[in-house]
């Protein structure tokens, strides 16, 4: 490190360096953002004028912050180039794997990346992990080696930062981004305005989204000693539909469809991830058309919507509610959110034995089925709601081969265990002697290169089965009925009310 004298000559020299480095940094930022997918028909399309203004201001703000930190105008330009290039690279990788560019709520998961790295790093190729890790390490080394104690540069950075920050705030207030649409579309918005402008515009709209009015509907009592079991199954889908091969029909799923009160396709929005979007819809009954930019990660604001949650919609003087998930409940903040949503008891990973050798990385679906049946069999004078989230069928899955069925073989093996869980619940729950509703659905399709990749078709199956107290399946409609996760929430409530009326 070295110190540059603070004075008029020093200030002039600093501004000369800034006058060269800052515009170049902004130009590199614009070029890097132009490579963020999706792009227009041109190889380097210009984004909207408003998006370009926000992008340049954002680059200037980053440049100013780096200048305050390092005191080095040229190094600060390198920081801007590296950061905006990394945003475009990460967004493109994510879009290839999950079918969606980077969204602002992804930054809320940075802590989870360190808590559960296997959830995220397995989506990258080894060379990509090395490049990203090396880039971050190299950037810190450069910053440490080339920083100085120049006060003039830091004062200049402070001035630039105030101007750029004020300009971004004004632009976000007055430029017409499409973030205010009922269902914001990241692909459309990135192609039109650019990646970084959309991250900022969506975040700005999110900050100004108000909580809904508290639910004023009367609580639901349901039938005497009614049992409701809802299973949100990790990466569960119909392999016959996914791979286009009727031979792959799942026997448990087919039996459930034949005996279902209602079944069909669950029209989930996520692919390969974003469990919380489906989970929020089913638990809170609020569709993505109501959420605006909250739809990207509705759990971040779900505490303000807790009165709409399924357990809170039930008469809590009659119902006891369990939330079962054999994983760290701090993930997505479930440990704090679920009690506010009305769950009386949480059953987390500490309630399960670790997977035995050969059982895989996660607690098995068979163990979750055991726990559900145990809770359902407990003597209870009241009604019971059990909401379970499985995890055994979580990836990673190996890269694809030319043969899609071979590529998906590890996934299909785990999918068979999830189907066996469904069959076991269908066998055990009718014999408990309580009027029962069983709802089973997949949270999203898997992302398996070569076999299951992002596309327009993202639906998963759901089944809603009703049993009388003597275990007899209660008939419903034989026709398929497509539902969103929020509509499934209301279908479950309707089924509970039917039990009360019968």
KAURGI-V825399 format. One record per residue. N is the residue number from 0. RES is the residue in three letters. PHI is phi in radians with two decimals (* if undefined). PSI is psi in whole degrees, 0 to 359 (999 if undefined). Layout:
# KAURGI-V825399
n->N res->RES phi->PHI psi->PSI
n->N res->RES phi->PHI psi->PSI
This chain:
# KAURGI-V825399
n->0 res->UNK phi->* psi->150
n->1 res->UNK phi->-2.47 psi->160
n->2 res->UNK phi->-1.97 psi->133
n->3 res->UNK phi->-1.79 psi->134
n->4 res->UNK phi->-1.10 psi->141
n->5 res->UNK phi->-1.65 psi->120
n->6 res->UNK phi->-3.07 psi->184
n->7 res->UNK phi->-1.10 psi->318
n->8 res->UNK phi->-1.13 psi->320
n->9 res->UNK phi->-1.13 psi->320
n->10 res->UNK phi->-1.14 psi->319
n->11 res->UNK phi->-1.10 psi->316
n->12 res->UNK phi->-1.09 psi->319
n->13 res->UNK phi->-1.07 psi->314
n->14 res->UNK phi->-1.18 psi->330
n->15 res->UNK phi->-1.12 psi->315
n->16 res->UNK phi->-1.13 psi->318
n->17 res->UNK phi->-1.11 psi->320
n->18 res->UNK phi->-1.07 psi->335
n->19 res->UNK phi->-1.62 psi->312
n->20 res->UNK phi->-1.23 psi->319
n->21 res->UNK phi->-1.15 psi->311
n->22 res->UNK phi->-1.07 psi->321
n->23 res->UNK phi->-1.12 psi->321
n->24 res->UNK phi->-1.10 psi->318
n->25 res->UNK phi->-1.13 psi->320
n->26 res->UNK phi->-1.09 psi->316
n->27 res->UNK phi->-1.11 psi->321
n->28 res->UNK phi->-1.08 psi->318
n->29 res->UNK phi->-1.12 psi->318
n->30 res->UNK phi->-1.15 psi->318
n->31 res->UNK phi->-1.11 psi->316
n->32 res->UNK phi->-1.16 psi->332
n->33 res->UNK phi->-1.15 psi->336
n->34 res->UNK phi->-1.50 psi->354
n->35 res->UNK phi->-1.21 psi->129
n->36 res->UNK phi->-1.42 psi->149
n->37 res->UNK phi->-1.43 psi->152
n->38 res->UNK phi->-1.97 psi->167
n->39 res->UNK phi->-1.34 psi->196
n->40 res->UNK phi->-1.27 psi->333
n->41 res->UNK phi->-1.38 psi->154
n->42 res->UNK phi->-1.20 psi->325
n->43 res->UNK phi->-2.24 psi->74
n->44 res->UNK phi->-1.29 psi->147
n->45 res->UNK phi->-1.37 psi->137
n->46 res->UNK phi->-1.40 psi->183
n->47 res->UNK phi->-1.09 psi->154
n->48 res->UNK phi->-0.98 psi->317
n->49 res->UNK phi->-1.11 psi->319
n->50 res->UNK phi->-1.11 psi->320
n->51 res->UNK phi->-1.13 psi->321
n->52 res->UNK phi->-1.05 psi->312
n->53 res->UNK phi->-1.11 psi->320
n->54 res->UNK phi->-1.08 psi->314
n->55 res->UNK phi->-1.13 psi->319
n->56 res->UNK phi->-1.12 psi->321
n->57 res->UNK phi->-1.14 psi->320
n->58 res->UNK phi->-1.11 psi->320
n->59 res->UNK phi->-1.13 psi->322
n->60 res->UNK phi->-1.15 psi->316
n->61 res->UNK phi->-1.10 psi->318
n->62 res->UNK phi->-1.03 psi->316
n->63 res->UNK phi->-1.12 psi->317
n->64 res->UNK phi->-1.13 psi->319
n->65 res->UNK phi->-1.12 psi->323
n->66 res->UNK phi->-1.16 psi->320
n->67 res->UNK phi->-1.10 psi->323
n->68 res->UNK phi->-1.31 psi->318
n->69 res->UNK phi->-1.80 psi->330
n->70 res->UNK phi->1.30 psi->10
n->71 res->UNK phi->-2.12 psi->110
n->72 res->UNK phi->-1.04 psi->317
n->73 res->UNK phi->-1.21 psi->316
n->74 res->UNK phi->-1.05 psi->322
n->75 res->UNK phi->-1.10 psi->323
n->76 res->UNK phi->-1.12 psi->322
n->77 res->UNK phi->-1.11 psi->321
n->78 res->UNK phi->-1.04 psi->315
n->79 res->UNK phi->-1.06 psi->312
n->80 res->UNK phi->-1.06 psi->315
n->81 res->UNK phi->-1.15 psi->317
n->82 res->UNK phi->-1.18 psi->313
n->83 res->UNK phi->-1.23 psi->326
n->84 res->UNK phi->-1.13 psi->320
n->85 res->UNK phi->-1.13 psi->320
n->86 res->UNK phi->-1.01 psi->312
n->87 res->UNK phi->-1.12 psi->318
n->88 res->UNK phi->-1.12 psi->311
n->89 res->UNK phi->-1.10 psi->319
n->90 res->UNK phi->-1.11 psi->319
n->91 res->UNK phi->-1.18 psi->322
n->92 res->UNK phi->-1.12 psi->315
n->93 res->UNK phi->-1.08 psi->318
n->94 res->UNK phi->-1.15 psi->324
n->95 res->UNK phi->-1.14 psi->322
n->96 res->UNK phi->-1.50 psi->319
n->97 res->UNK phi->-2.01 psi->356
n->98 res->UNK phi->1.32 psi->22
n->99 res->UNK phi->-2.66 psi->135
n->100 res->UNK phi->-1.21 psi->173
n->101 res->UNK phi->-1.02 psi->135
n->102 res->UNK phi->-2.12 psi->159
n->103 res->UNK phi->-1.11 psi->330
n->104 res->UNK phi->-1.22 psi->345
n->105 res->UNK phi->-1.08 psi->332
n->106 res->UNK phi->-1.21 psi->338
n->107 res->UNK phi->-1.24 psi->346
n->108 res->UNK phi->-1.69 psi->6
n->109 res->UNK phi->-1.03 psi->318
n->110 res->UNK phi->-1.07 psi->323
n->111 res->UNK phi->-1.18 psi->332
n->112 res->UNK phi->-1.05 psi->321
n->113 res->UNK phi->-1.39 psi->328
n->114 res->UNK phi->-1.25 psi->318
n->115 res->UNK phi->-2.29 psi->67
n->116 res->UNK phi->-1.08 psi->333
n->117 res->UNK phi->-1.15 psi->338
n->118 res->UNK phi->-1.22 psi->335
n->119 res->UNK phi->-2.04 psi->314
n->120 res->UNK phi->-1.18 psi->336
n->121 res->UNK phi->-1.21 psi->346
n->122 res->UNK phi->-1.38 psi->349
n->123 res->UNK phi->-1.81 psi->152
n->124 res->UNK phi->-1.28 psi->152
n->125 res->UNK phi->-0.94 psi->321
n->126 res->UNK phi->-1.14 psi->326
n->127 res->UNK phi->-1.19 psi->321
n->128 res->UNK phi->-1.10 psi->317
n->129 res->UNK phi->-1.11 psi->316
n->130 res->UNK phi->-1.11 psi->314
n->131 res->UNK phi->-1.14 psi->314
n->132 res->UNK phi->-1.13 psi->317
n->133 res->UNK phi->-1.12 psi->323
n->134 res->UNK phi->-1.12 psi->317
n->135 res->UNK phi->-1.13 psi->314
n->136 res->UNK phi->-1.10 psi->316
n->137 res->UNK phi->-1.10 psi->323
n->138 res->UNK phi->-1.11 psi->317
n->139 res->UNK phi->-1.15 psi->322
n->140 res->UNK phi->-1.11 psi->316
n->141 res->UNK phi->-1.08 psi->315
n->142 res->UNK phi->-1.05 psi->317
n->143 res->UNK phi->-1.18 psi->321
n->144 res->UNK phi->-1.34 psi->325
n->145 res->UNK phi->-1.82 psi->359
n->146 res->UNK phi->-1.22 psi->157
n->147 res->UNK phi->-2.48 psi->184
n->148 res->UNK phi->-1.86 psi->28
n->149 res->UNK phi->-1.24 psi->111
n->150 res->UNK phi->-1.23 psi->325
n->151 res->UNK phi->-1.05 psi->316
n->152 res->UNK phi->-1.11 psi->322
n->153 res->UNK phi->-1.22 psi->323
n->154 res->UNK phi->-1.13 psi->320
n->155 res->UNK phi->-1.11 psi->319
n->156 res->UNK phi->-1.10 psi->322
n->157 res->UNK phi->-1.11 psi->317
n->158 res->UNK phi->-1.12 psi->315
n->159 res->UNK phi->-1.08 psi->321
n->160 res->UNK phi->-1.13 psi->318
n->161 res->UNK phi->-1.13 psi->319
n->162 res->UNK phi->-1.16 psi->314
n->163 res->UNK phi->-1.17 psi->318
n->164 res->UNK phi->-1.10 psi->316
n->165 res->UNK phi->-1.13 psi->323
n->166 res->UNK phi->-1.15 psi->320
n->167 res->UNK phi->-1.11 psi->316
n->168 res->UNK phi->-1.05 psi->318
n->169 res->UNK phi->-1.19 psi->319
n->170 res->UNK phi->-1.13 psi->317
n->171 res->UNK phi->-1.14 psi->333
n->172 res->UNK phi->-1.34 psi->330
n->173 res->UNK phi->-1.99 psi->340
n->174 res->UNK phi->-1.45 psi->137
n->175 res->UNK phi->-1.50 psi->85
n->176 res->UNK phi->-1.45 psi->161
n->177 res->UNK phi->-1.54 psi->16
n->178 res->UNK phi->-1.14 psi->342
n->179 res->UNK phi->-1.45 psi->357
n->180 res->UNK phi->-1.05 psi->157
n->181 res->UNK phi->-0.99 psi->314
n->182 res->UNK phi->-2.17 psi->90
n->183 res->UNK phi->-1.05 psi->140
n->184 res->UNK phi->-1.97 psi->107
n->185 res->UNK phi->-1.05 psi->321
n->186 res->UNK phi->-1.04 psi->310
n->187 res->UNK phi->-1.08 psi->316
n->188 res->UNK phi->-1.21 psi->321
n->189 res->UNK phi->-1.15 psi->317
n->190 res->UNK phi->-1.09 psi->325
n->191 res->UNK phi->-1.43 psi->315
n->192 res->UNK phi->-1.93 psi->338
n->193 res->UNK phi->1.90 psi->159
n->194 res->UNK phi->-1.19 psi->302
n->195 res->UNK phi->-1.09 psi->318
n->196 res->UNK phi->-1.01 psi->323
n->197 res->UNK phi->-1.23 psi->322
n->198 res->UNK phi->-0.99 psi->316
n->199 res->UNK phi->-1.27 psi->317
n->200 res->UNK phi->-1.16 psi->318
n->201 res->UNK phi->-1.15 psi->319
n->202 res->UNK phi->-1.09 psi->318
n->203 res->UNK phi->-1.09 psi->316
n->204 res->UNK phi->-1.13 psi->321
n->205 res->UNK phi->-1.07 psi->317
n->206 res->UNK phi->-1.08 psi->335
n->207 res->UNK phi->-1.86 psi->19
n->208 res->UNK phi->-1.65 psi->126
n->209 res->UNK phi->-1.55 psi->154
n->210 res->UNK phi->-1.14 psi->151
n->211 res->UNK phi->-1.25 psi->165
n->212 res->UNK phi->-1.10 psi->144
n->213 res->UNK phi->-1.01 psi->146
n->214 res->UNK phi->-1.14 psi->127
n->215 res->UNK phi->-1.86 psi->3
n->216 res->UNK phi->-1.23 psi->147
n->217 res->UNK phi->-1.17 psi->149
n->218 res->UNK phi->-1.15 psi->154
n->219 res->UNK phi->-1.80 psi->127
n->220 res->UNK phi->-1.52 psi->320
n->221 res->UNK phi->1.33 psi->187
n->222 res->UNK phi->-1.39 psi->160
n->223 res->UNK phi->-1.06 psi->128
n->224 res->UNK phi->1.01 psi->29
n->225 res->UNK phi->-1.13 psi->144
n->226 res->UNK phi->-2.10 psi->127
n->227 res->UNK phi->-2.14 psi->120
n->228 res->UNK phi->-2.03 psi->121
n->229 res->UNK phi->-2.09 psi->125
n->230 res->UNK phi->-2.06 psi->116
n->231 res->UNK phi->-1.67 psi->105
n->232 res->UNK phi->-1.69 psi->127
n->233 res->UNK phi->-1.07 psi->124
n->234 res->UNK phi->0.92 psi->32
n->235 res->UNK phi->-1.53 psi->128
n->236 res->UNK phi->-2.64 psi->174
n->237 res->UNK phi->-1.50 psi->111
n->238 res->UNK phi->-1.15 psi->333
n->239 res->UNK phi->-1.12 psi->325
n->240 res->UNK phi->-1.41 psi->317
n->241 res->UNK phi->-1.06 psi->315
n->242 res->UNK phi->-1.85 psi->1
n->243 res->UNK phi->1.14 psi->36
n->244 res->UNK phi->-2.30 psi->107
n->245 res->UNK phi->-1.04 psi->338
n->246 res->UNK phi->-1.11 psi->337
n->247 res->UNK phi->-1.52 psi->12
n->248 res->UNK phi->-0.93 psi->136
n->249 res->UNK phi->-1.54 psi->125
n->250 res->UNK phi->-1.13 psi->321
n->251 res->UNK phi->-1.14 psi->316
n->252 res->UNK phi->-1.12 psi->319
n->253 res->UNK phi->-1.14 psi->319
n->254 res->UNK phi->-1.12 psi->321
n->255 res->UNK phi->-1.13 psi->319
n->256 res->UNK phi->-1.11 psi->320
n->257 res->UNK phi->-1.13 psi->326
n->258 res->UNK phi->-1.77 psi->9
n->259 res->UNK phi->-1.34 psi->147
n->260 res->UNK phi->-1.27 psi->326
n->261 res->UNK phi->-2.75 psi->141
n->262 res->UNK phi->-2.71 psi->168
n->263 res->UNK phi->2.84 psi->206
n->264 res->UNK phi->-1.73 psi->135
n->265 res->UNK phi->-1.68 psi->117
n->266 res->UNK phi->-1.54 psi->77
n->267 res->UNK phi->-1.37 psi->155
n->268 res->UNK phi->-1.68 psi->335
n->269 res->UNK phi->-1.49 psi->162
n->270 res->UNK phi->-2.43 psi->124
n->271 res->UNK phi->1.30 psi->355
n->272 res->UNK phi->-2.98 psi->195
n->273 res->UNK phi->1.06 psi->47
n->274 res->UNK phi->-0.92 psi->322
n->275 res->UNK phi->-1.14 psi->337
n->276 res->UNK phi->-1.18 psi->313
n->277 res->UNK phi->-1.16 psi->316
n->278 res->UNK phi->-1.07 psi->317
n->279 res->UNK phi->-1.09 psi->315
n->280 res->UNK phi->-1.03 psi->315
n->281 res->UNK phi->-1.23 psi->322
n->282 res->UNK phi->-1.38 psi->322
n->283 res->UNK phi->-1.84 psi->345
n->284 res->UNK phi->1.17 psi->22
n->285 res->UNK phi->-1.93 psi->116
n->286 res->UNK phi->-1.25 psi->160
n->287 res->UNK phi->-1.16 psi->338
n->288 res->UNK phi->-1.23 psi->345
n->289 res->UNK phi->-1.66 psi->346
n->290 res->UNK phi->-1.68 psi->339
n->291 res->UNK phi->1.06 psi->225
n->292 res->UNK phi->-1.27 psi->352
n->293 res->UNK phi->-1.16 psi->343
n->294 res->UNK phi->-1.11 psi->335
n->295 res->UNK phi->-1.12 psi->320
n->296 res->UNK phi->-2.61 psi->84
n->297 res->UNK phi->-1.17 psi->343
n->298 res->UNK phi->-1.18 psi->336
n->299 res->UNK phi->-1.11 psi->332
n->300 res->UNK phi->-2.09 psi->10
n->301 res->UNK phi->-1.15 psi->335
n->302 res->UNK phi->-1.10 psi->332
n->303 res->UNK phi->-1.38 psi->357
n->304 res->UNK phi->-2.14 psi->17
n->305 res->UNK phi->-1.10 psi->333
n->306 res->UNK phi->-1.15 psi->342
n->307 res->UNK phi->-1.55 psi->353
n->308 res->UNK phi->-1.18 psi->150
n->309 res->UNK phi->-0.94 psi->310
n->310 res->UNK phi->-1.07 psi->324
n->311 res->UNK phi->-1.28 psi->342
n->312 res->UNK phi->-1.35 psi->344
n->313 res->UNK phi->-1.60 psi->156
n->314 res->UNK phi->-1.27 psi->105
n->315 res->UNK phi->-1.28 psi->351
n->316 res->UNK phi->-1.35 psi->346
n->317 res->UNK phi->-1.94 psi->324
n->318 res->UNK phi->-1.73 psi->144
n->319 res->UNK phi->-2.03 psi->130
n->320 res->UNK phi->-2.08 psi->133
n->321 res->UNK phi->-2.01 psi->140
n->322 res->UNK phi->-2.00 psi->119
n->323 res->UNK phi->-2.00 psi->123
n->324 res->UNK phi->-2.69 psi->113
n->325 res->UNK phi->-1.40 psi->56
n->326 res->UNK phi->-2.67 psi->176
n->327 res->UNK phi->-1.10 psi->115
n->328 res->UNK phi->-1.21 psi->348
n->329 res->UNK phi->-1.27 psi->341
n->330 res->UNK phi->-1.10 psi->128
n->331 res->UNK phi->1.09 psi->12
n->332 res->UNK phi->1.17 psi->28
n->333 res->UNK phi->-1.10 psi->330
n->334 res->UNK phi->-1.08 psi->331
n->335 res->UNK phi->-1.67 psi->324
n->336 res->UNK phi->-1.31 psi->316
n->337 res->UNK phi->-1.11 psi->321
n->338 res->UNK phi->-1.06 psi->323
n->339 res->UNK phi->-1.23 psi->333
n->340 res->UNK phi->-1.32 psi->352
n->341 res->UNK phi->1.95 psi->2
n->342 res->UNK phi->-1.30 psi->130
n->343 res->UNK phi->-1.35 psi->326
n->344 res->UNK phi->-2.44 psi->139
n->345 res->UNK phi->-1.89 psi->133
n->346 res->UNK phi->-2.02 psi->101
n->347 res->UNK phi->-1.81 psi->197
n->348 res->UNK phi->-1.14 psi->335
n->349 res->UNK phi->-1.23 psi->347
n->350 res->UNK phi->-1.56 psi->359
n->351 res->UNK phi->-2.11 psi->147
n->352 res->UNK phi->-1.24 psi->147
n->353 res->UNK phi->-1.07 psi->154
n->354 res->UNK phi->-0.99 psi->137
n->355 res->UNK phi->-1.28 psi->161
n->356 res->UNK phi->-0.94 psi->131
n->357 res->UNK phi->1.58 psi->353
n->358 res->UNK phi->-1.57 psi->352
n->359 res->UNK phi->1.82 psi->190
n->360 res->UNK phi->-1.41 psi->330
n->361 res->UNK phi->-2.07 psi->163
n->362 res->UNK phi->-1.00 psi->137
n->363 res->UNK phi->-1.34 psi->157
n->364 res->UNK phi->-1.13 psi->328
n->365 res->UNK phi->-1.08 psi->321
n->366 res->UNK phi->-1.17 psi->322
n->367 res->UNK phi->-1.14 psi->319
n->368 res->UNK phi->-1.06 psi->318
n->369 res->UNK phi->-1.01 psi->316
n->370 res->UNK phi->-1.20 psi->320
n->371 res->UNK phi->-1.06 psi->313
n->372 res->UNK phi->-1.12 psi->320
n->373 res->UNK phi->-1.08 psi->316
n->374 res->UNK phi->-1.15 psi->320
n->375 res->UNK phi->-1.17 psi->331
n->376 res->UNK phi->-1.47 psi->350
n->377 res->UNK phi->-1.10 psi->137
n->378 res->UNK phi->-1.08 psi->130
n->379 res->UNK phi->-2.60 psi->131
n->380 res->UNK phi->-1.42 psi->347
n->381 res->UNK phi->-1.94 psi->195
n->382 res->UNK phi->-1.66 psi->159
n->383 res->UNK phi->-2.34 psi->135
n->384 res->UNK phi->-2.05 psi->126
n->385 res->UNK phi->-2.15 psi->115
n->386 res->UNK phi->-1.94 psi->117
n->387 res->UNK phi->-2.04 psi->138
n->388 res->UNK phi->-2.06 psi->118
n->389 res->UNK phi->-1.54 psi->170
n->390 res->UNK phi->-2.53 psi->350
n->391 res->UNK phi->-1.00 psi->323
n->392 res->UNK phi->-1.51 psi->19
n->393 res->UNK phi->-1.28 psi->146
n->394 res->UNK phi->-1.11 psi->186
n->395 res->UNK phi->-1.49 psi->157
n->396 res->UNK phi->-2.06 psi->150
n->397 res->UNK phi->-1.19 psi->160
n->398 res->UNK phi->-1.04 psi->157
n->399 res->UNK phi->-1.34 psi->155
n->400 res->UNK phi->-1.91 psi->184
n->401 res->UNK phi->-1.11 psi->329
n->402 res->UNK phi->-1.61 psi->111
n->403 res->UNK phi->-1.09 psi->320
n->404 res->UNK phi->-1.11 psi->322
n->405 res->UNK phi->-1.19 psi->319
n->406 res->UNK phi->-1.04 psi->324
n->407 res->UNK phi->-1.57 psi->3
n->408 res->UNK phi->-0.98 psi->314
n->409 res->UNK phi->-1.09 psi->322
n->410 res->UNK phi->-1.14 psi->316
n->411 res->UNK phi->-1.10 psi->326
n->412 res->UNK phi->-1.10 psi->313
n->413 res->UNK phi->-1.20 psi->324
n->414 res->UNK phi->-1.07 psi->323
n->415 res->UNK phi->-1.08 psi->326
n->416 res->UNK phi->-1.23 psi->324
n->417 res->UNK phi->-1.14 psi->319
n->418 res->UNK phi->-1.12 psi->322
n->419 res->UNK phi->-1.12 psi->326
n->420 res->UNK phi->-1.09 psi->315
n->421 res->UNK phi->-1.06 psi->315
n->422 res->UNK phi->-1.08 psi->321
n->423 res->UNK phi->-1.16 psi->318
n->424 res->UNK phi->-1.12 psi->320
n->425 res->UNK phi->-1.14 psi->332
n->426 res->UNK phi->-1.41 psi->322
n->427 res->UNK phi->-1.54 psi->318
n->428 res->UNK phi->-1.13 psi->322
n->429 res->UNK phi->-1.09 psi->338
n->430 res->UNK phi->-1.55 psi->3
n->431 res->UNK phi->-1.38 psi->338
n->432 res->UNK phi->1.53 psi->26
n->433 res->UNK phi->-2.25 psi->144
n->434 res->UNK phi->-1.06 psi->127
n->435 res->UNK phi->-2.29 psi->142
n->436 res->UNK phi->-2.07 psi->127
n->437 res->UNK phi->-2.05 psi->121
n->438 res->UNK phi->-2.09 psi->129
n->439 res->UNK phi->-2.35 psi->130
n->440 res->UNK phi->-2.68 psi->160
n->441 res->UNK phi->-1.64 psi->142
n->442 res->UNK phi->-1.40 psi->328
n->443 res->UNK phi->-2.99 psi->166
n->444 res->UNK phi->-1.35 psi->158
n->445 res->UNK phi->-1.39 psi->156
n->446 res->UNK phi->-1.80 psi->106
n->447 res->UNK phi->-2.25 psi->107
n->448 res->UNK phi->-0.94 psi->130
n->449 res->UNK phi->1.57 psi->346
n->450 res->UNK phi->-2.26 psi->315
n->451 res->UNK phi->-2.39 psi->103
n->452 res->UNK phi->-2.17 psi->159
n->453 res->UNK phi->-0.97 psi->140
n->454 res->UNK phi->-2.88 psi->190
n->455 res->UNK phi->-1.27 psi->331
n->456 res->UNK phi->-1.52 psi->115
n->457 res->UNK phi->-2.25 psi->1
n->458 res->UNK phi->-1.17 psi->155
n->459 res->UNK phi->-2.17 psi->166
n->460 res->UNK phi->-1.48 psi->154
n->461 res->UNK phi->-2.41 psi->152
n->462 res->UNK phi->-2.36 psi->141
n->463 res->UNK phi->-2.22 psi->112
n->464 res->UNK phi->-2.04 psi->137
n->465 res->UNK phi->-2.07 psi->132
n->466 res->UNK phi->-2.09 psi->139
n->467 res->UNK phi->-1.31 psi->174
n->468 res->UNK phi->-1.08 psi->334
n->469 res->UNK phi->-1.55 psi->7
n->470 res->UNK phi->1.56 psi->5
n->471 res->UNK phi->-1.37 psi->127
n->472 res->UNK phi->-1.11 psi->137
n->473 res->UNK phi->-1.71 psi->125
n->474 res->UNK phi->-1.20 psi->156
n->475 res->UNK phi->-2.52 psi->216
n->476 res->UNK phi->-1.51 psi->134
n->477 res->UNK phi->-1.40 psi->341
n->478 res->UNK phi->-1.34 psi->145
n->479 res->UNK phi->-1.16 psi->145
n->480 res->UNK phi->-2.31 psi->111
n->481 res->UNK phi->-1.34 psi->135
n->482 res->UNK phi->-2.37 psi->151
n->483 res->UNK phi->-1.43 psi->164
n->484 res->UNK phi->-0.97 psi->320
n->485 res->UNK phi->-1.15 psi->323
n->486 res->UNK phi->-1.20 psi->329
n->487 res->UNK phi->-1.13 psi->322
n->488 res->UNK phi->-0.92 psi->311
n->489 res->UNK phi->-1.27 psi->330
n->490 res->UNK phi->-1.15 psi->322
n->491 res->UNK phi->-1.14 psi->315
n->492 res->UNK phi->-1.07 psi->320
n->493 res->UNK phi->-1.09 psi->319
n->494 res->UNK phi->-1.14 psi->322
n->495 res->UNK phi->-1.10 psi->317
n->496 res->UNK phi->-1.13 psi->324
n->497 res->UNK phi->-1.07 psi->321
n->498 res->UNK phi->-1.07 psi->326
n->499 res->UNK phi->-1.22 psi->324
n->500 res->UNK phi->-1.35 psi->339
n->501 res->UNK phi->-1.55 psi->999
